[in-house]
Amino acid sequence: MEARRKENPALCCLVLLCLWNSVSGSLSSKGVNYEVQALIGIKGSLHDPHGILSNWDETAADPCSWTMVTCSPDSQTVTGLGIPSQNLSGTLSPSIGNLTNLQFVLLQDNNISGHIPHELGRIPKLKTLDLSNNHFTGEIPETLSHLKALQYLRLNNNSLNGPIPSSLSNMTQLSFLDFSFNNLSGPVPSLRAKTFKVVGNPMICTTGAVHGCDGTTPTPLLFTMSNSQGSQESGNTKSHKIALAFGSSLGCICLLILGFGFLLWWRQGHNQQIFFDVNEQHNEEVCLGNLKRFQFKELQIATHNFSNKHLIGKGGFGYVYKGHLQDGSLVAVKRLKDGNAVGGEIQFQTEVEMISLAVHRNLLRLYGFCMTKTERLLVYPYMSNGSVASRLKAKPVLDWGTRKRIALGAARGLLYLHEQCDPKIIHRDVKAANILLDDYCEAVVGDFGLAKLLDHRDSHVTTAVRGTVGHIAPEYLSTGQSSEKTDVFGFGILLLELISGLRALEFGKTANQKGAMLDWVKKIHQEKKLELLVDKDLKNNYDRIELEEMVQVALLCTQYLPSHRPKMSEVVRMLEGDGLAEKWEASQRAEATRSRAYEFSSSERYSDLTDDSSLLVQAMELSGPR
């Protein structure tokens, strides 16, 4: 007994010493967390109009609770910095180089200017760097070639100049690289990335054309090659140079059309090679961007062999399970039906390739994937607060302020999909069940991987209507033609769900107005009886003016003709209090002057949208957290 007592103090000292070592490793000589210092330096050089970084406190000992900061669950070091699409301006501080454990930096779609810090080359674990769609100037830092773990690099749509550093050709691990739409010049080095883009740099020319590199050589649209393919592309460019220089204008156009057609054909035939080999059995930790590739057995263990007890959702494309990974983190595992079938593979490819590039605080982040010969699985972070649909039915009741914040967050997520994502994405099933809530009840748009990609076209005609009854826009239901305005219609119905606490079908029937739900909402708005629409559980704890404004936005979004509906960028501004009065007044004037002789009655138009007896839809209906 005495020996044990003597051992206990020694054991306690050892534990305390280990804890001190782990803590002191993150501290500067003055006892301040160096990661806190670095992040405060980044915040200080940026202008933050929306106050996204307001909880970054220089007196804090730990930055892991700060918004837009991701930390490792075991070491509690900063591994990710993601602040896309927040209208940030200013410059990027060199102190970012002190965050030596960073694995991804996502600052795309802002207004950040100045030079790209050379200090980025001091982050050895960095795998994903996206600074696209900003106003960066100066040259591409040579130090980026020091990033031996970097796999995904996007610097496109800035104002960078000078040559592409030749040292980047040594980065054999790169999977994707985009330098397009800058002011780069000089030859393109023999980069080894599987896919890289340099379109939109008029002063650039191909490797081997140094002596005649004066901007006359046309910029390659897209390079997607291995080493042998690179030499072939270079040879083709040289052979075309004489024809382009001395041929007629008609001949040039023909050559360009043929070359571009061949490039599209080649890429289509080798698209899978660029991405993943389905038959590969080796374990790759990361294959694209910051995605993790899981082993099937790992996900089997996490979900208790996909036990029904862990089932939290199901739909037309598969089942969703709650999972516990070995590191203790919770995930939602989406197991696709018929993983080895053509449809399942297309769905998998769409989600993995496109969702991984759609990164926004209001979009559900794809954490990883699993691919075998017979299985396709997607892994997402687990959303502890479930979906908006489930929370509207649960206790405690979502207060009015939270509902407004959810509406604005969902609108911002859809805005990113429609106007800031490349290629643009249509969700096609916007509803309360597909808006998830994180730990802070912030809206996260999910299931947008089931959408059709616009690929820079205004609309997309599909062969089958996918969506949920009550949320389907009339033109999509009748013609199968969807566009961004299809999502705007669904968002308008979502606003009514947030106000009423009921599903679209439920509040239409509750009002004894089956077949004319939107007519009923218009009627009570005109009669100033909007309290009839409000969730009874709110018990008058809401702002009457804000209620009327939200109903007006909903009615603008659900207008019959798609061209009359606002864009999501306009919806976001109206929810933020900018321009709603003018938009609503213009809408009312147009409606008053419109000849009703050429209009269907609203009851006829929307009757199909509230009758769920005949339409077969494929949609993910989730009742609990995921």
KOLMIKOL-18418 format. One record per residue (C-alpha): residue in one letter; chain; y, x, z. Coordinates in steps of 0.25 Angstrom, whole numbers, plus 5000, padded with zeros to 4 digits. Last residue first. Example, Ala and Ser with C-alpha at 12.3 -4.5 7.8 and 13.67 -1.06 7.14 Angstrom:
% KOLMIKOL-18418
(site s, A, (4996, 5055, 5029))
(site a, A, (4982, 5049, 5031))
This chain:
% KOLMIKOL-18418
(site r, A, (5055, 4892, 4842))
(site p, A, (5059, 4882, 4853))
(site g, A, (5053, 4868, 4852))
(site s, A, (5052, 4856, 4843))
(site l, A, (5052, 4863, 4830))
(site e, A, (5052, 4855, 4817))
(site m, A, (5050, 4865, 4805))
(site a, A, (5052, 4857, 4792))
(site q, A, (5044, 4853, 4780))
(site v, A, (5048, 4839, 4776))
(site l, A, (5040, 4827, 4771))
(site l, A, (5050, 4815, 4769))
(site s, A, (5044, 4801, 4770))
(site s, A, (5046, 4795, 4784))
(site d, A, (5058, 4804, 4788))
(site d, A, (5069, 4795, 4785))
(site t, A, (5082, 4801, 4789))
(site l, A, (5086, 4809, 4777))
(site d, A, (5081, 4799, 4767))
(site s, A, (5091, 4788, 4771))
(site y, A, (5102, 4799, 4769))
(site r, A, (5107, 4795, 4756))
(site e, A, (5104, 4780, 4756))
(site s, A, (5112, 4778, 4769))
(site s, A, (5123, 4787, 4764))
(site s, A, (5125, 4777, 4752))
(site f, A, (5124, 4784, 4739))
(site e, A, (5137, 4788, 4733))
(site y, A, (5143, 4786, 4720))
(site a, A, (5149, 4773, 4723))
(site r, A, (5154, 4779, 4736))
(site s, A, (5166, 4786, 4728))
(site r, A, (5170, 4797, 4737))
(site t, A, (5184, 4796, 4742))
(site a, A, (5181, 4793, 4756))
(site e, A, (5170, 4804, 4756))
(site a, A, (5179, 4814, 4751))
(site r, A, (5190, 4811, 4761))
(site q, A, (5180, 4812, 4772))
(site s, A, (5174, 4825, 4768))
(site a, A, (5188, 4831, 4767))
(site e, A, (5191, 4826, 4781))
(site w, A, (5178, 4832, 4786))
(site k, A, (5181, 4846, 4780))
(site e, A, (5195, 4846, 4785))
(site a, A, (5191, 4843, 4799))
(site l, A, (5179, 4852, 4799))
(site g, A, (5187, 4864, 4794))
(site d, A, (5185, 4874, 4806))
(site g, A, (5179, 4869, 4819))
(site e, A, (5167, 4879, 4820))
(site l, A, (5158, 4868, 4816))
(site m, A, (5167, 4866, 4804))
(site r, A, (5166, 4881, 4801))
(site v, A, (5151, 4881, 4802))
(site v, A, (5150, 4869, 4793))
(site e, A, (5159, 4876, 4782))
(site s, A, (5150, 4888, 4782))
(site m, A, (5138, 4878, 4781))
(site k, A, (5144, 4873, 4768))
(site p, A, (5150, 4859, 4769))
(site r, A, (5143, 4846, 4763))
(site h, A, (5150, 4839, 4751))
(site s, A, (5142, 4847, 4741))
(site p, A, (5129, 4843, 4747))
(site l, A, (5132, 4828, 4745))
(site y, A, (5127, 4819, 4756))
(site q, A, (5136, 4824, 4767))
(site t, A, (5128, 4829, 4778))
(site c, A, (5136, 4842, 4782))
(site l, A, (5149, 4834, 4782))
(site l, A, (5143, 4824, 4792))
(site a, A, (5138, 4835, 4801))
(site v, A, (5151, 4842, 4801))
(site q, A, (5158, 4828, 4805))
(site v, A, (5148, 4826, 4816))
(site m, A, (5151, 4840, 4822))
(site e, A, (5166, 4837, 4821))
(site e, A, (5164, 4823, 4828))
(site l, A, (5155, 4830, 4839))
(site e, A, (5165, 4841, 4841))
(site i, A, (5176, 4831, 4843))
(site r, A, (5168, 4823, 4853))
(site d, A, (5164, 4835, 4861))
(site y, A, (5150, 4833, 4868))
(site n, A, (5145, 4830, 4882))
(site n, A, (5144, 4815, 4879))
(site k, A, (5130, 4814, 4885))
(site l, A, (5124, 4825, 4877))
(site d, A, (5111, 4819, 4878))
(site k, A, (5115, 4807, 4870))
(site d, A, (5116, 4816, 4858))
(site v, A, (5128, 4812, 4850))
(site l, A, (5128, 4802, 4838))
(site l, A, (5133, 4790, 4845))
(site e, A, (5144, 4798, 4851))
(site l, A, (5149, 4799, 4836))
(site k, A, (5155, 4785, 4837))
(site k, A, (5168, 4788, 4830))
(site e, A, (5166, 4777, 4820))
(site q, A, (5167, 4786, 4808))
(site h, A, (5157, 4796, 4815))
(site i, A, (5148, 4785, 4819))
(site k, A, (5147, 4781, 4804))
(site k, A, (5145, 4795, 4799))
(site v, A, (5134, 4797, 4808))
(site w, A, (5128, 4784, 4804))
(site d, A, (5129, 4787, 4789))
(site l, A, (5122, 4801, 4792))
(site m, A, (5110, 4793, 4798))
(site a, A, (5109, 4783, 4787))
(site g, A, (5094, 4782, 4784))
(site k, A, (5090, 4778, 4798))
(site q, A, (5103, 4773, 4805))
(site n, A, (5097, 4767, 4818))
(site a, A, (5105, 4777, 4826))
(site t, A, (5093, 4782, 4832))
(site k, A, (5087, 4783, 4818))
(site g, A, (5097, 4793, 4813))
(site f, A, (5097, 4800, 4826))
(site e, A, (5082, 4803, 4825))
(site l, A, (5081, 4807, 4810))
(site a, A, (5092, 4818, 4812))
(site r, A, (5086, 4823, 4825))
(site l, A, (5093, 4820, 4837))
(site g, A, (5102, 4827, 4847))
(site s, A, (5114, 4819, 4841))
(site i, A, (5124, 4830, 4839))
(site l, A, (5114, 4841, 4836))
(site e, A, (5106, 4832, 4827))
(site l, A, (5119, 4828, 4820))
(site l, A, (5123, 4843, 4818))
(site l, A, (5109, 4845, 4812))
(site i, A, (5111, 4834, 4802))
(site g, A, (5123, 4842, 4797))
(site f, A, (5115, 4854, 4796))
(site g, A, (5105, 4848, 4787))
(site f, A, (5116, 4844, 4778))
(site v, A, (5121, 4858, 4778))
(site d, A, (5107, 4863, 4775))
(site t, A, (5107, 4855, 4762))
(site k, A, (5121, 4860, 4759))
(site e, A, (5115, 4874, 4758))
(site s, A, (5107, 4869, 4747))
(site s, A, (5094, 4861, 4744))
(site q, A, (5089, 4853, 4732))
(site g, A, (5077, 4845, 4734))
(site t, A, (5083, 4834, 4727))
(site s, A, (5083, 4822, 4736))
(site l, A, (5080, 4828, 4750))
(site y, A, (5089, 4840, 4747))
(site e, A, (5100, 4831, 4741))
(site p, A, (5100, 4823, 4754))
(site a, A, (5100, 4834, 4764))
(site i, A, (5088, 4835, 4773))
(site h, A, (5091, 4834, 4788))
(site g, A, (5085, 4821, 4791))
(site v, A, (5071, 4824, 4787))
(site t, A, (5069, 4839, 4789))
(site g, A, (5068, 4849, 4778))
(site r, A, (5061, 4854, 4765))
(site v, A, (5062, 4847, 4752))
(site a, A, (5053, 4852, 4742))
(site t, A, (5055, 4858, 4728))
(site t, A, (5067, 4865, 4732))
(site v, A, (5080, 4867, 4724))
(site h, A, (5090, 4877, 4729))
(site s, A, (5105, 4877, 4730))
(site d, A, (5117, 4885, 4728))
(site r, A, (5110, 4898, 4724))
(site h, A, (5112, 4911, 4730))
(site d, A, (5097, 4913, 4734))
(site l, A, (5096, 4899, 4740))
(site l, A, (5084, 4902, 4749))
(site k, A, (5076, 4890, 4753))
(site a, A, (5074, 4888, 4767))
(site l, A, (5062, 4889, 4776))
(site g, A, (5067, 4902, 4782))
(site f, A, (5078, 4894, 4787))
(site d, A, (5069, 4889, 4798))
(site g, A, (5079, 4892, 4810))
(site v, A, (5094, 4891, 4812))
(site v, A, (5097, 4897, 4826))
(site a, A, (5107, 4889, 4834))
(site e, A, (5112, 4896, 4847))
(site c, A, (5106, 4890, 4860))
(site y, A, (5107, 4903, 4867))
(site d, A, (5093, 4906, 4868))
(site d, A, (5092, 4902, 4853))
(site l, A, (5092, 4888, 4847))
(site l, A, (5085, 4884, 4834))
(site i, A, (5090, 4876, 4823))
(site n, A, (5078, 4871, 4814))
(site a, A, (5075, 4859, 4823))
(site a, A, (5089, 4855, 4822))
(site k, A, (5089, 4854, 4807))
(site v, A, (5092, 4862, 4795))
(site d, A, (5080, 4861, 4785))
(site r, A, (5085, 4867, 4772))
(site h, A, (5089, 4881, 4777))
(site i, A, (5095, 4885, 4764))
(site i, A, (5096, 4901, 4763))
(site k, A, (5106, 4909, 4756))
(site p, A, (5101, 4922, 4751))
(site d, A, (5108, 4930, 4757))
(site c, A, (5112, 4923, 4770))
(site q, A, (5127, 4921, 4772))
(site e, A, (5130, 4907, 4766))
(site h, A, (5119, 4898, 4768))
(site l, A, (5110, 4904, 4778))
(site y, A, (5122, 4909, 4786))
(site l, A, (5128, 4896, 4786))
(site l, A, (5115, 4890, 4791))
(site g, A, (5116, 4899, 4803))
(site r, A, (5130, 4896, 4806))
(site a, A, (5128, 4881, 4805))
(site a, A, (5116, 4882, 4815))
(site g, A, (5125, 4890, 4825))
(site l, A, (5136, 4880, 4823))
(site a, A, (5127, 4868, 4826))
(site i, A, (5121, 4875, 4838))
(site r, A, (5134, 4878, 4844))
(site k, A, (5138, 4863, 4843))
(site r, A, (5125, 4859, 4849))
(site t, A, (5127, 4869, 4861))
(site g, A, (5141, 4864, 4863))
(site w, A, (5136, 4849, 4864))
(site d, A, (5125, 4852, 4874))
(site l, A, (5111, 4854, 4871))
(site v, A, (5103, 4845, 4881))
(site p, A, (5095, 4851, 4891))
(site k, A, (5085, 4847, 4888))
(site a, A, (5078, 4845, 4874))
(site k, A, (5079, 4836, 4862))
(site l, A, (5091, 4843, 4856))
(site r, A, (5084, 4856, 4860))
(site s, A, (5072, 4853, 4851))
(site a, A, (5081, 4850, 4838))
(site v, A, (5090, 4862, 4841))
(site s, A, (5077, 4871, 4840))
(site g, A, (5071, 4879, 4851))
(site n, A, (5078, 4885, 4863))
(site s, A, (5069, 4897, 4864))
(site m, A, (5071, 4901, 4850))
(site y, A, (5059, 4911, 4847))
(site p, A, (5063, 4922, 4838))
(site y, A, (5057, 4921, 4824))
(site v, A, (5043, 4926, 4819))
(site l, A, (5038, 4921, 4805))
(site l, A, (5024, 4920, 4801))
(site r, A, (5016, 4921, 4788))
(site e, A, (5001, 4921, 4789))
(site t, A, (4989, 4923, 4779))
(site k, A, (4990, 4937, 4774))
(site t, A, (4999, 4941, 4785))
(site m, A, (5014, 4940, 4787))
(site c, A, (5021, 4940, 4801))
(site f, A, (5036, 4939, 4803))
(site g, A, (5048, 4943, 4811))
(site y, A, (5060, 4939, 4819))
(site l, A, (5066, 4929, 4809))
(site r, A, (5080, 4926, 4815))
(site l, A, (5083, 4911, 4817))
(site l, A, (5097, 4909, 4811))
(site n, A, (5110, 4907, 4819))
(site r, A, (5112, 4922, 4823))
(site h, A, (5111, 4926, 4808))
(site v, A, (5101, 4934, 4801))
(site a, A, (5095, 4929, 4787))
(site l, A, (5089, 4941, 4781))
(site s, A, (5076, 4940, 4789))
(site i, A, (5076, 4925, 4786))
(site m, A, (5075, 4928, 4771))
(site e, A, (5064, 4938, 4769))
(site v, A, (5055, 4932, 4781))
(site e, A, (5058, 4918, 4778))
(site t, A, (5057, 4917, 4763))
(site q, A, (5044, 4926, 4763))
(site f, A, (5038, 4917, 4773))
(site q, A, (5041, 4904, 4766))
(site i, A, (5036, 4910, 4753))
(site e, A, (5023, 4915, 4760))
(site g, A, (5021, 4901, 4766))
(site g, A, (5022, 4895, 4753))
(site v, A, (5013, 4904, 4746))
(site a, A, (5002, 4903, 4756))
(site n, A, (4997, 4914, 4765))
(site g, A, (5005, 4909, 4777))
(site d, A, (5000, 4895, 4776))
(site k, A, (5009, 4889, 4787))
(site l, A, (5019, 4899, 4792))
(site r, A, (5018, 4904, 4807))
(site k, A, (5032, 4904, 4813))
(site v, A, (5032, 4912, 4825))
(site a, A, (5044, 4910, 4835))
(site v, A, (5046, 4922, 4844))
(site l, A, (5047, 4925, 4859))
(site s, A, (5049, 4940, 4863))
(site g, A, (5039, 4946, 4874))
(site d, A, (5037, 4959, 4867))
(site q, A, (5023, 4954, 4863))
(site l, A, (5028, 4942, 4856))
(site h, A, (5028, 4928, 4861))
(site g, A, (5027, 4917, 4851))
(site k, A, (5032, 4903, 4849))
(site y, A, (5025, 4897, 4837))
(site v, A, (5031, 4891, 4824))
(site y, A, (5022, 4884, 4814))
(site g, A, (5022, 4883, 4799))
(site f, A, (5029, 4880, 4786))
(site g, A, (5030, 4865, 4787))
(site g, A, (5033, 4864, 4802))
(site k, A, (5029, 4869, 4816))
(site g, A, (5036, 4872, 4829))
(site i, A, (5034, 4878, 4843))
(site l, A, (5019, 4881, 4842))
(site h, A, (5016, 4891, 4854))
(site k, A, (5006, 4881, 4861))
(site n, A, (5000, 4879, 4847))
(site s, A, (4995, 4893, 4848))
(site f, A, (4999, 4903, 4837))
(site n, A, (4989, 4913, 4842))
(site h, A, (4996, 4914, 4855))
(site t, A, (5009, 4914, 4848))
(site a, A, (5013, 4929, 4851))
(site i, A, (4998, 4933, 4849))
(site q, A, (4997, 4927, 4835))
(site l, A, (5011, 4933, 4832))
(site e, A, (5006, 4947, 4835))
(site k, A, (4993, 4945, 4828))
(site f, A, (5001, 4941, 4815))
(site q, A, (5008, 4955, 4816))
(site f, A, (5023, 4953, 4816))
(site r, A, (5033, 4959, 4806))
(site k, A, (5046, 4961, 4812))
(site l, A, (5059, 4957, 4805))
(site n, A, (5071, 4966, 4806))
(site g, A, (5075, 4968, 4792))
(site l, A, (5062, 4967, 4784))
(site c, A, (5048, 4973, 4787))
(site v, A, (5049, 4976, 4802))
(site e, A, (5037, 4980, 4811))
(site e, A, (5028, 4982, 4800))
(site n, A, (5013, 4980, 4804))
(site h, A, (5004, 4983, 4792))
(site q, A, (4996, 4972, 4785))
(site e, A, (5004, 4971, 4772))
(site n, A, (4998, 4960, 4764))
(site v, A, (5011, 4952, 4763))
(site d, A, (5019, 4964, 4758))
(site f, A, (5033, 4961, 4763))
(site f, A, (5046, 4962, 4757))
(site i, A, (5050, 4970, 4745))
(site q, A, (5036, 4969, 4740))
(site q, A, (5036, 4953, 4741))
(site n, A, (5048, 4953, 4732))
(site h, A, (5041, 4961, 4721))
(site g, A, (5039, 4951, 4710))
(site q, A, (5053, 4944, 4713))
(site r, A, (5060, 4958, 4714))
(site w, A, (5054, 4962, 4700))
(site w, A, (5058, 4948, 4694))
(site l, A, (5072, 4949, 4700))
(site l, A, (5074, 4963, 4695))
(site f, A, (5068, 4960, 4681))
(site g, A, (5078, 4949, 4680))
(site f, A, (5090, 4958, 4684))
(site g, A, (5086, 4968, 4674))
(site l, A, (5084, 4958, 4663))
(site i, A, (5098, 4952, 4666))
(site l, A, (5105, 4965, 4667))
(site l, A, (5099, 4970, 4654))
(site c, A, (5103, 4957, 4647))
(site i, A, (5117, 4958, 4653))
(site c, A, (5118, 4973, 4649))
(site g, A, (5113, 4969, 4634))
(site l, A, (5124, 4959, 4633))
(site s, A, (5135, 4968, 4638))
(site s, A, (5130, 4978, 4627))
(site g, A, (5123, 4990, 4630))
(site f, A, (5129, 5004, 4632))
(site a, A, (5130, 5006, 4647))
(site l, A, (5120, 4995, 4652))
(site a, A, (5110, 5000, 4642))
(site i, A, (5112, 5014, 4646))
(site k, A, (5111, 5011, 4661))
(site h, A, (5099, 5002, 4659))
(site s, A, (5089, 5014, 4659))
(site k, A, (5096, 5020, 4671))
(site t, A, (5094, 5007, 4679))
(site n, A, (5080, 5005, 4675))
(site g, A, (5077, 5019, 4679))
(site s, A, (5083, 5017, 4693))
(site e, A, (5075, 5004, 4694))
(site q, A, (5062, 5011, 4691))
(site s, A, (5065, 5023, 4701))
(site g, A, (5067, 5012, 4712))
(site q, A, (5054, 5005, 4708))
(site s, A, (5047, 5018, 4711))
(site n, A, (5054, 5020, 4725))
(site s, A, (5052, 5005, 4729))
(site m, A, (5061, 4994, 4724))
(site t, A, (5070, 4983, 4727))
(site f, A, (5084, 4986, 4722))
(site l, A, (5093, 4975, 4719))
(site l, A, (5105, 4972, 4710))
(site p, A, (5106, 4986, 4704))
(site t, A, (5121, 4989, 4702))
(site p, A, (5125, 4991, 4688))
(site t, A, (5128, 5005, 4683))
(site t, A, (5143, 5006, 4680))
(site g, A, (5147, 5009, 4694))
(site d, A, (5150, 5024, 4692))
(site c, A, (5137, 5030, 4695))
(site g, A, (5135, 5038, 4682))
(site h, A, (5132, 5051, 4688))
(site v, A, (5124, 5045, 4700))
(site a, A, (5115, 5036, 4692))
(site g, A, (5102, 5041, 4698))
(site t, A, (5102, 5030, 4709))
(site t, A, (5108, 5017, 4704))
(site c, A, (5123, 5014, 4704))
(site i, A, (5133, 5008, 4713))
(site m, A, (5148, 5005, 4710))
(site p, A, (5146, 4990, 4708))
(site n, A, (5140, 4988, 4722))
(site g, A, (5136, 4973, 4721))
(site v, A, (5121, 4975, 4721))
(site v, A, (5115, 4986, 4730))
(site k, A, (5102, 4979, 4735))
(site f, A, (5090, 4985, 4742))
(site t, A, (5075, 4981, 4743))
(site k, A, (5063, 4990, 4746))
(site a, A, (5073, 5000, 4752))
(site r, A, (5070, 5014, 4747))
(site l, A, (5084, 5017, 4742))
(site s, A, (5085, 5027, 4730))
(site p, A, (5100, 5029, 4731))
(site v, A, (5110, 5019, 4724))
(site p, A, (5120, 5028, 4717))
(site g, A, (5135, 5027, 4719))
(site s, A, (5144, 5016, 4725))
(site l, A, (5144, 5005, 4735))
(site n, A, (5154, 4994, 4735))
(site n, A, (5146, 4983, 4742))
(site f, A, (5139, 4971, 4737))
(site s, A, (5124, 4976, 4739))
(site f, A, (5119, 4986, 4749))
(site d, A, (5107, 4979, 4753))
(site l, A, (5094, 4986, 4759))
(site f, A, (5081, 4981, 4762))
(site s, A, (5067, 4987, 4766))
(site l, A, (5072, 5001, 4771))
(site q, A, (5061, 5010, 4777))
(site t, A, (5063, 5021, 4767))
(site m, A, (5077, 5024, 4771))
(site n, A, (5078, 5038, 4763))
(site s, A, (5086, 5031, 4752))
(site l, A, (5097, 5028, 4762))
(site s, A, (5101, 5042, 4762))
(site s, A, (5107, 5040, 4748))
(site p, A, (5119, 5033, 4755))
(site i, A, (5123, 5021, 4746))
(site p, A, (5136, 5026, 4740))
(site g, A, (5150, 5022, 4744))
(site n, A, (5155, 5008, 4748))
(site l, A, (5152, 4997, 4757))
(site s, A, (5160, 4984, 4756))
(site n, A, (5150, 4974, 4762))
(site n, A, (5140, 4965, 4755))
(site n, A, (5127, 4972, 4757))
(site l, A, (5125, 4981, 4769))
(site r, A, (5110, 4976, 4772))
(site l, A, (5100, 4986, 4777))
(site y, A, (5085, 4982, 4781))
(site q, A, (5075, 4992, 4785))
(site l, A, (5082, 5002, 4794))
(site a, A, (5072, 5010, 4803))
(site k, A, (5076, 5024, 4798))
(site l, A, (5091, 5021, 4800))
(site h, A, (5096, 5035, 4797))
(site s, A, (5099, 5030, 4782))
(site l, A, (5110, 5021, 4788))
(site t, A, (5117, 5034, 4792))
(site e, A, (5122, 5036, 4778))
(site p, A, (5132, 5025, 4781))
(site i, A, (5135, 5015, 4769))
(site e, A, (5149, 5018, 4765))
(site g, A, (5162, 5011, 4769))
(site t, A, (5165, 4997, 4771))
(site f, A, (5158, 4985, 4778))
(site h, A, (5163, 4971, 4775))
(site n, A, (5151, 4963, 4779))
(site n, A, (5141, 4955, 4771))
(site s, A, (5129, 4965, 4775))
(site l, A, (5128, 4973, 4788))
(site d, A, (5113, 4971, 4790))
(site l, A, (5105, 4982, 4796))
(site t, A, (5091, 4980, 4799))
(site k, A, (5081, 4991, 4805))
(site l, A, (5089, 4999, 4815))
(site k, A, (5080, 5007, 4824))
(site p, A, (5087, 5020, 4822))
(site i, A, (5102, 5015, 4824))
(site r, A, (5110, 5028, 4822))
(site g, A, (5113, 5025, 4807))
(site l, A, (5121, 5013, 4812))
(site e, A, (5131, 5024, 4817))
(site h, A, (5136, 5025, 4803))
(site p, A, (5144, 5012, 4805))
(site i, A, (5146, 5003, 4793))
(site h, A, (5160, 5005, 4789))
(site g, A, (5171, 4994, 4792))
(site s, A, (5169, 4979, 4790))
(site i, A, (5162, 4968, 4797))
(site n, A, (5164, 4954, 4791))
(site n, A, (5151, 4948, 4794))
(site d, A, (5139, 4944, 4786))
(site q, A, (5129, 4954, 4791))
(site l, A, (5129, 4961, 4805))
(site l, A, (5114, 4962, 4807))
(site v, A, (5110, 4975, 4814))
(site f, A, (5095, 4977, 4817))
(site q, A, (5086, 4986, 4824))
(site l, A, (5096, 4992, 4834))
(site n, A, (5091, 5001, 4845))
(site t, A, (5102, 5012, 4842))
(site l, A, (5113, 5003, 4846))
(site n, A, (5123, 5015, 4846))
(site g, A, (5125, 5014, 4831))
(site i, A, (5132, 5001, 4833))
(site s, A, (5143, 5009, 4840))
(site p, A, (5148, 5012, 4826))
(site s, A, (5155, 4998, 4827))
(site l, A, (5154, 4988, 4815))
(site t, A, (5168, 4984, 4811))
(site g, A, (5177, 4972, 4812))
(site s, A, (5172, 4958, 4808))
(site l, A, (5161, 4948, 4812))
(site n, A, (5160, 4935, 4805))
(site q, A, (5147, 4932, 4812))
(site s, A, (5137, 4932, 4801))
(site p, A, (5128, 4942, 4806))
(site i, A, (5128, 4948, 4821))
(site g, A, (5114, 4954, 4823))
(site l, A, (5113, 4966, 4832))
(site g, A, (5099, 4970, 4835))
(site t, A, (5091, 4980, 4843))
(site v, A, (5099, 4981, 4856))
(site t, A, (5091, 4986, 4867))
(site q, A, (5084, 4978, 4877))
(site s, A, (5071, 4987, 4877))
(site d, A, (5061, 4976, 4877))
(site p, A, (5067, 4964, 4871))
(site s, A, (5075, 4972, 4860))
(site c, A, (5089, 4967, 4859))
(site t, A, (5096, 4959, 4849))
(site v, A, (5112, 4957, 4849))
(site m, A, (5119, 4946, 4842))
(site t, A, (5123, 4939, 4855))
(site w, A, (5122, 4948, 4867))
(site s, A, (5111, 4947, 4877))
(site c, A, (5105, 4960, 4874))
(site p, A, (5118, 4968, 4876))
(site d, A, (5114, 4973, 4890))
(site a, A, (5124, 4979, 4901))
(site a, A, (5136, 4970, 4897))
(site t, A, (5150, 4975, 4900))
(site e, A, (5153, 4976, 4885))
(site d, A, (5150, 4961, 4883))
(site w, A, (5144, 4956, 4870))
(site n, A, (5145, 4941, 4873))
(site s, A, (5156, 4938, 4863))
(site l, A, (5149, 4944, 4851))
(site i, A, (5148, 4932, 4843))
(site g, A, (5163, 4929, 4846))
(site h, A, (5165, 4921, 4833))
(site p, A, (5176, 4931, 4828))
(site d, A, (5169, 4944, 4832))
(site h, A, (5177, 4956, 4827))
(site l, A, (5169, 4968, 4827))
(site s, A, (5172, 4982, 4832))
(site g, A, (5171, 4978, 4847))
(site k, A, (5158, 4971, 4845))
(site i, A, (5151, 4984, 4840))
(site g, A, (5156, 4992, 4851))
(site i, A, (5151, 4982, 4861))
(site l, A, (5138, 4983, 4854))
(site a, A, (5138, 4998, 4856))
(site q, A, (5142, 4998, 4870))
(site v, A, (5132, 4987, 4874))
(site e, A, (5121, 4996, 4867))
(site y, A, (5126, 5008, 4875))
(site n, A, (5123, 5000, 4888))
(site v, A, (5134, 5006, 4898))
(site g, A, (5130, 5015, 4909))
(site k, A, (5141, 5025, 4906))
(site s, A, (5131, 5035, 4900))
(site s, A, (5127, 5024, 4890))
(site l, A, (5116, 5014, 4894))
(site s, A, (5104, 5009, 4885))
(site g, A, (5094, 5020, 4891))
(site s, A, (5099, 5017, 4905))
(site v, A, (5093, 5003, 4905))
(site s, A, (5079, 5008, 4900))
(site n, A, (5080, 5020, 4910))
(site w, A, (5084, 5012, 4921))
(site l, A, (5073, 5002, 4919))
(site c, A, (5063, 5014, 4919))
(site l, A, (5069, 5020, 4932))
(site l, A, (5069, 5006, 4939))
(site v, A, (5054, 5005, 4935))
(site l, A, (5051, 5019, 4941))
(site c, A, (5059, 5017, 4953))
(site c, A, (5051, 5004, 4956))
(site l, A, (5038, 5011, 4954))
(site a, A, (5042, 5022, 4964))
(site p, A, (5046, 5011, 4974))
(site n, A, (5032, 5004, 4972))
(site e, A, (5024, 5017, 4973))
(site k, A, (5027, 5019, 4988))
(site r, A, (5023, 5005, 4991))
(site r, A, (5010, 5006, 4983))
(site a, A, (5007, 5019, 4991))
(site e, A, (5010, 5011, 5004))
(site m, A, (5000, 5000, 5000))
